[in-house]
Amino acid sequence: MTKSVVIMITCCVAALLVIAIVVSAINSSVSNGESKEEKIDIIAALSGDATEGYSIAGEPIEFVFPDDHGAHESFRNEWWYFTGNLYDQNGRRFGYQLTFFRIAISPFDIERESEWATNQLYMAHFTISDAENGEFYCFEKLNRGAKGIAGFQDEGFGLNVEDWSITGVGDGDFPWQLYAVKDDITLSIEVNPLKDIVLQGEDGLSRKSLEEGNASYYYSITRLETEGYIEIEGEKYNVNGNSWLDREWSTSALSQEQGGWDWFSMQLEDGTDIVYFQLRYKDGSTYPYNEGLIVDA
């Protein structure tokens, strides 16, 4: 059997939680000592509620690149999801994840005098796994898409949440530079595709529910050449390896009866890449819609 490297993804729940907090803050008021937490509904954040004014992933589209690497602000949420396995010159292994989430708090961009005004929030997750020492480091940031603090810039192709960033070349062509630093942990790498873009689901329309409209636009680059450095507690490691990019945007992805999904990917030594996700009911049982993809060498 071909030896494989497995990348596990577990951050979707945290993203939904942040979206749900935002939705709760918009639609609810706190009075008589009532707790905000009582109004948080994680599933509603990616379900069919409150979709008026937003674009919906309802049918396949023609993807246009590099344009579709950028933000789709007419949809309620999207993400740029990088994971990878990296090695230094001595074979020491590190895993990483750097993900940027865009969350619309309103479908309407109302003109206001304040430079702080925005209808977009941006969140990022950053993790490093040090396999040799059995250490795992995990951080996140959340800020408004205003005054350059966070957001996406078409000109020059750039995405940031404070000082964490993706920087492209020109109009979004590769290579892309990924950078994140927190405390004494730093990731600085360049990624460049080794394979073409692949469309998930039905020509890029990934249905998540039996209900019409509960879907996302979803594409992947399953293998990107990666080179740069990781710094941990003052020690710098020059690394290289492979990364994986997942891109999704949607407004309504889950139905009210669903409780989330589990996702994993594998990059095999023979060049084959595999991705699979399983949707779940709220009781944890398997939902009828599940997807997988095999990308040959």
N, C-alpha and C positions, 0 to 999 in steps of 0.2 A: 504494500500500500504506500502511496506517495505521502511523505510527511507534509503536514499542513501547519500553517500559522493561523490561529483563530483570533479574530478581533470581536470583542463583545461590546455591544452598545446598550447603555442603560439610562441615558439622560433624557429621554422623551418625557418621562413623568415630571421631572423638574421643570421642563419647558412648559408643559401644560399647567403646572401649578402657578407659574408666573403669569401666564395668559389669564388664568382663572381669577387671580387676584386683581388684575387690571379690569376684567369684565365686572367683577364684583364692585370695585371702586366706582365704576361709571354708573352702574345700574342700581346701586344700593346706597342708602344713607344710614348712619349710625345714630340711634337715639335711645334714650332711657337705658344707657349702659349696655346696649346690645353689642356683642362682639362681631367684628368683621369676619372672623373665621367661620362663623355660622353660615355665611352666605356664599362661601367659596364652593363652586361646582366644577371640578376639573374636567369632567367629560363634556359639560356644556361648552367649554372653551373651544373644543374642536368638533362640536356637533352642529346640527342644523339651525340652532337658535341664533337670533340677532344677525342675520345675513343680509338684511336689506341695505342696498347701496354698494355692496361689495360685488366683485366679479366672482363667478362660480366656475369650478373645474367640472364642466358638464359633458364635454365631448372632446375627442382628440384634436390637437392643434398642430400646425406646422412650426416646429421649433426653429429658431433663427439664432445662430451663434456667430460672434460672441455675445450678442445682445441678451440672450436668455441666461447668461451667467450673472447678469445684474438683477436689481430689485424689481419686484412686481407689486407696486404699492396699492393697486386696486384690489388685491386679494388681502385677506385678513392676516395671514401668517406665512412665513417661509423660513427655510434654513439652508445654510452652507455647512456641510458636515464632513470634516476631515478626521480620519483615523489612520494610524500607521504603525508599523514595526520597524525600528531603526537599530543599527549596530555601529559600535565604534571600531577602531582598527584592530582591537583585540577580541572582537566578537561579543563584547558585552551588549546585552539586548535591552532596549527601552521601547515601551509603547507610548503613544501619545494620542490625544484627542483634542481638537480645537474646532469648536462649532459656534457659528454666529446665527442668532435668531432675530428675525424682524417681526414685530407684533403691532398691528394697527389697532389703535384704541377708538378710531372712528373712521368711517369710509369717506368722510368729507374733510377736505383741506380748506378750512375757513381762514381767510386773510385776517391777521391781527397785527397790531403794531409791535408787539413784544418780539424780540429776537429769540426768546425762549419758547415761543409757540410752536407746537408740533402735534401731529396726529399719529406719530410713529414712535414706538419704543424699540430698543435694540438690546439684546442680551447675548452674552457669550459664556461658554463653558471651556475650561482648559484643564487637562489632566496629563500627568506624566506617571508612567509605571517604570520603576527601576527593578527589573527582574532579578538581578544579582542579589540585591539587598532586601527584596521582598517589600519594597516601599511603594506606596501609591499616594500621589499628591493631586488634589482636586480643588479648583477655584472657579468662581463665577463673578460676572459683572452685569449690571443692568443700568441703563441710562437712557435719557430722552434723545431723540434724533434731531437735535438743534445745536446751533453755534459750533458745529464741528466736534462736539463731545462724543457723539455717536451718529452713525448713519452710513449711507452709501453715496458715493460720488461717481457719476457717469464719466466725467472728464478725467482721463487718466486711470480709471477703474480702481477704486479704493473703497474698502469697507472697514469700519473701525467701531469698537466700543472702548472709548478712552484710548489707552495706549496699546491695546490689542488690535491687530490689524491683518487684513489680506490686501496685498498690493499687487496689481497686475501691470501689464505692459500696454500702453496705449489704450485701445478700446476694449480691453479685456482678454486679449490673447495671452497665452502662457509664454514664459513661466510666471508663476505667482509666488510671492514671498509671504510666508506666514510668520507672525511674530506675536509672542505673548510673554509677559514677565509678571511674576507675583512673588513678593518676599525675595527669597534667594533661589527661585526656580525660573529658568528662562528657556524658551523654545524659539529658535530662529532657523527656519529652513526654507528651501526653495523646492517647489514641486513642478514637475513637467510630465504631461501624459505620455505613457508608453502604449496606451490603447486608445481606440476611438471612443467617443461618447456612445453609451447604450441607453435606449429608452425602456423604462420599466412599464409593466402593465400592457394596455392596449395602445401601442404607438405613443407611449409617454403618459397616457391617462391611467392612473393607478387607482382602481376602485377600492374603497375601504369598507363599503357597506352595501347591502342589498337595496337601500333606498337611493333613488336618483339624486345625483348631485353631491353625494358624500364621496369625494374623490380628491386626488391631488394630481398636479403635473409633476412628474418624477423622472429624473435621468441620473445616470451615474457615470463616473470615470473610475473603473475598477482597479486600475493600476497606474500610479504616477511615480516616476523616479524622484527620489527625495534625497536632499543633501543639505547639510548645515551643521548646527551645533545645539547641544543641550547643556545647560549649566545647572548644577545642583550644589548648593552650599559652597559656592566659590570654586568648584572643580568643573572645568570645561571639557566636554566630550565632543569631538568631531564625529559626526554620524552620517550614515547613508542607509537607504533601504527603500521600501515601497509604502505608498499611501493609497487611500481610497477616498473618493469624493462622492457624496450623495447630495443631490439638490432636489428640494421639494417646495412647492407653494400651493396653497389652497385657502378656502374659506370655511367649508364644511367638510370635515373628513370622517367623523365618527357619528353613528346613530346613538340615540339615548340609551339603547340596550347594551352598548359596547363599553368595555372597561379598559381598553388600551390594546397594546400589541407588544410582541417580543421580536427583536431583529438581530440577525447575526450575519457576518460575512466571513469568507475564507479565501485566502490567496495560496494556491498550491505551488509546489516547487516546479511542476511541469508547465507552469504558465496559466493554468486554468483558474478562473475566479468564480466563486459561488456566493449568492446572496439569497436569503430566505427570511420572510417575516410571517408571523402567525398572529392574527387578530383574535381577541378574546371577548367573551361575554363578561358582564360584571362579576359573575360567580367564578370566573377563571376558566370556564370551559371554552373549547375551540369554536370560533365563529366561522361560518361557511366560506368567507373570503380570505384566502391565504395566497401568497405569491412567492415565487422563486425564480431565479435566473442563473443560467450557466453561461459564462463567457469563456470561449476557448482561447488558446494561446495566440 
